Amino acid sequence: MDRFFGLRQFHRIGQLLLGCVLVTSVWVAGAWVTGPTSAEAADYRQIYAQGRLYFRQRLYHDAKKAFLRAIKQTARGKRSFSAHYYLARCYYKTGSISLAIRMLEKAKERIKRGAHKSAYKRFAGKILALYGKLTIAPEVDPDEVGRIKLKLAPKTAFSNKDKANFFKSVMAKIKRQGGLKLDNKPIYLPKGEYEISIERDQCLLLGFFQGEAVAKEFTIGDSAASLSVKAKRSCSCPSNQTVLKEGKRLYCACAKGTGWNKSKNQCEIVKQVNAWPWIITGIGVVVVGGTIATVAAVTQNDGRRSFQFTGPKGAQVQAWTN
């Protein structure tokens, strides 16, 4: 009897111990599952709040980094309308309209409340009211021609501050990148009328076209404007300069024996006289043997400089060219 009682007690103790182990295991497993989720939620709130603070302070690049972290590093951020919405606004403020539109569409997929829908409609409406896109189709090998040295300006200055700042940021970005890359991606621009061309000497080989006509202007409206880049000359040399060739490169320059006069915007023949006794050492006014001679430099479009001096009776001498 005592033995049986002992066995029953031992069995009860074993059941209690097993129950404790199971409860502990469940608690540990629960902590393992819910603990990081709570910490992750706290991380999201902290990163998102930091992004909002930067945004209010107009530190849009810093805000952009914070919202990107919230989206990429937290599960809640991946599902969040607000993180995607404010990241879209950061892209907008820093001049990346195409990225702003793309991120705004992702925010649209995460709309859960009426407030989200209203915010989306307001921001999307603002973008569509102010901006349109320009598509440029390359009919040349982009790798062969490289980046396009673009000249682009609105016909009339923008009165809207957002449009003016955005256009400025677009042009600054193209300049930093060394020109426009022909990658078939649309360029978002403020709505309006524009003048467009390619800088010399690249325009001697390439041009913007609408059909077969050289495109010198276009309009950004509700529908996209379309241009193409062709391997056709779209400009001419200034005044009486001629087109010269060096390898595959074309450039404008004055004919041999002439120099470019910037003030008159033309090539001029330089009179040749005996340079003695003047000794020319550089640009400026020199006095040699009591005689005053003025030395000047004339820059040609091909980068060479013609050095000239003027002596008595206005005689001009082309001394050397480099």
CORRATA-V627529 format. One line per field, one symbol per residue. psi: psi as a letter, one per 30 degrees, with the letter a starting at -180 (. if undefined). burial: # if it has 9 or more other C-alpha atoms within 8 Angstrom, else .. Layout:
# CORRATA-V627529
psi: ???
burial: ???
This chain:
# CORRATA-V627529
psi: eeeeeeeeeeeeeeeeeeeeeeeeeeeeeeeeefeeeeeeeeeeeeeeeeeeeeeeggieeeeeeeeeeeeffkeeeffkeeeeefeeeeeefggieeeeeeeeeeeefgkfleeeeeeeeeeeeeefeflalkkjjkgljeeefakkjkjkkkekkkfkeeeeeeeeeeeeeeeefglkkiggkkkklkkaklkklklkgffffllkkjbfkkjfllkjbflkkkllklikkgllkkbgllklkjbfkklklllkfllkjeefhlkkkkkklkfkgkjkfakakljjhfkkkkklkkklfgflkkkllkakggkkkjelk.
burial: .............................#....#....##.##..##.######...##.###########.#####.##.######################.###.##....##..#...#...#.#########.#.#....####...#........##.##.##...#....##.#...#.####.#######.##########...##..####..########.##..#...###......######..####...###..#............#..#.#...##########..########...#####...
